[in-house]
Amino acid sequence: MKYLVVIIAVFVLTLTACTNPQNKSKAALTSSEKDTTMQVTAAAKQYKKGDLVPTEEVCMVNNAFMAKKQLQVKHEGKAYYGCCEMCKKRIPKEAAVRVAIDPLSRKEVDKANAAIAITGDQGEVSYFENEENYRKYVENLNQ
């Protein structure tokens, strides 16, 4: 009976380890996944925490730098960006996803007109009224 329990435990552990997506080797990636991985890696090398980033590479719903061009959504003559169909639907319907608070001035800013910088370790972004506010914010962080 003890041997049966040990065999079952080993079998379950083996199955769990093999199906864990984090254990997927680079050799097992599809060509599409390889392309995406290389694009994100290349873009991540270009931009780091504290850098201004291109507006069109930011999902304005998730407030995240995505390292590639996002889906453009025109609303009231302005261009906003989202990463998926759900984001595209939310942008025109929810005013809250179109605005943010400038971390320096504490004023509300329209994301379509903002200077955008990576401020988080995982690609999170902040929106600034202008590049001057962004520079002052960075200076304050470095003091």
SULPE-V67041 format. One record per residue. N is the residue number from 0. RES is the residue in three letters. SS is DSSP state (2 for helix, 1 for strand, 0 for the rest). OMEGA is omega in whole degrees, -180 to 180 (* if undefined). NEAR is the number of other C-alpha atoms within 10 Angstrom. Layout:
N|RES|SS|OMEGA|NEAR ; N|RES|SS|OMEGA|NEAR
This chain:
0|MET|0|179|6 ; 1|LYS|2|-180|6 ; 2|TYR|2|179|8 ; 3|LEU|2|179|9 ; 4|VAL|2|180|10 ; 5|VAL|2|180|11 ; 6|ILE|2|179|12 ; 7|ILE|2|-180|11 ; 8|ALA|2|179|12 ; 9|VAL|2|179|12 ; 10|PHE|2|180|11 ; 11|VAL|2|179|11 ; 12|LEU|2|179|11 ; 13|THR|2|179|11 ; 14|LEU|2|-179|11 ; 15|THR|2|-179|11 ; 16|ALA|2|-178|12 ; 17|CYS|2|-177|11 ; 18|THR|2|179|10 ; 19|ASN|0|-178|9 ; 20|PRO|2|179|9 ; 21|GLN|2|-180|8 ; 22|ASN|2|-179|10 ; 23|LYS|0|-179|12 ; 24|SER|0|179|8 ; 25|LYS|2|179|10 ; 26|ALA|2|-177|8 ; 27|ALA|2|-180|10 ; 28|LEU|0|174|12 ; 29|THR|0|-179|10 ; 30|SER|2|177|10 ; 31|SER|2|179|9 ; 32|GLU|2|178|12 ; 33|LYS|2|179|14 ; 34|ASP|2|-180|12 ; 35|THR|2|-180|14 ; 36|THR|2|180|14 ; 37|MET|2|180|12 ; 38|GLN|2|-179|14 ; 39|VAL|2|179|15 ; 40|THR|2|180|12 ; 41|ALA|2|-179|12 ; 42|ALA|2|-180|15 ; 43|ALA|2|177|15 ; 44|LYS|2|-179|10 ; 45|GLN|2|-174|11 ; 46|TYR|0|179|17 ; 47|LYS|0|179|17 ; 48|LYS|0|-179|16 ; 49|GLY|0|-179|19 ; 50|ASP|0|168|15 ; 51|LEU|1|-178|19 ; 52|VAL|0|178|20 ; 53|PRO|0|-179|15 ; 54|THR|2|-175|21 ; 55|GLU|2|178|20 ; 56|GLU|2|-179|19 ; 57|VAL|1|170|28 ; 58|CYS|1|-175|26 ; 59|MET|0|175|26 ; 60|VAL|0|-180|22 ; 61|ASN|0|-180|14 ; 62|ASN|0|-176|19 ; 63|ALA|1|173|21 ; 64|PHE|1|-173|30 ; 65|MET|0|175|20 ; 66|ALA|0|173|23 ; 67|LYS|0|-178|16 ; 68|LYS|0|-179|16 ; 69|GLN|0|179|20 ; 70|LEU|1|-179|19 ; 71|GLN|1|177|16 ; 72|VAL|1|177|18 ; 73|LYS|1|177|14 ; 74|HIS|1|-180|13 ; 75|GLU|0|176|7 ; 76|GLY|0|-179|8 ; 77|LYS|1|180|12 ; 78|ALA|1|175|15 ; 79|TYR|1|-177|26 ; 80|TYR|1|178|24 ; 81|GLY|1|-175|26 ; 82|CYS|0|-174|21 ; 83|CYS|0|180|12 ; 84|GLU|2|179|9 ; 85|MET|2|178|10 ; 86|CYS|2|178|18 ; 87|LYS|2|180|21 ; 88|LYS|2|-177|12 ; 89|ARG|2|-175|16 ; 90|ILE|2|180|20 ; 91|PRO|2|-176|16 ; 92|LYS|2|-173|11 ; 93|GLU|0|180|11 ; 94|ALA|2|-177|10 ; 95|ALA|2|180|12 ; 96|VAL|2|180|18 ; 97|ARG|2|-179|19 ; 98|VAL|1|177|18 ; 99|ALA|1|178|20 ; 100|ILE|1|176|16 ; 101|ASP|0|-177|23 ; 102|PRO|0|179|15 ; 103|LEU|0|-175|16 ; 104|SER|0|-177|13 ; 105|ARG|0|178|11 ; 106|LYS|0|177|11 ; 107|GLU|1|178|14 ; 108|VAL|1|175|19 ; 109|ASP|1|-177|20 ; 110|LYS|2|-180|26 ; 111|ALA|2|-178|20 ; 112|ASN|2|-172|16 ; 113|ALA|0|166|19 ; 114|ALA|1|-173|22 ; 115|ILE|1|-180|26 ; 116|ALA|1|174|27 ; 117|ILE|1|-180|22 ; 118|THR|0|180|19 ; 119|GLY|0|-179|14 ; 120|ASP|0|-178|10 ; 121|GLN|0|178|11 ; 122|GLY|0|177|19 ; 123|GLU|1|-178|17 ; 124|VAL|1|172|24 ; 125|SER|1|-177|23 ; 126|TYR|1|-178|29 ; 127|PHE|1|178|28 ; 128|GLU|0|-178|23 ; 129|ASN|0|-179|14 ; 130|GLU|2|178|15 ; 131|GLU|2|177|11 ; 132|ASN|2|178|17 ; 133|TYR|2|-179|25 ; 134|ARG|2|178|15 ; 135|LYS|2|179|12 ; 136|TYR|2|180|17 ; 137|VAL|2|178|16 ; 138|GLU|2|180|10 ; 139|ASN|2|178|10 ; 140|LEU|2|-176|9 ; 141|ASN|2|-180|7 ; 142|GLN|0|*|5
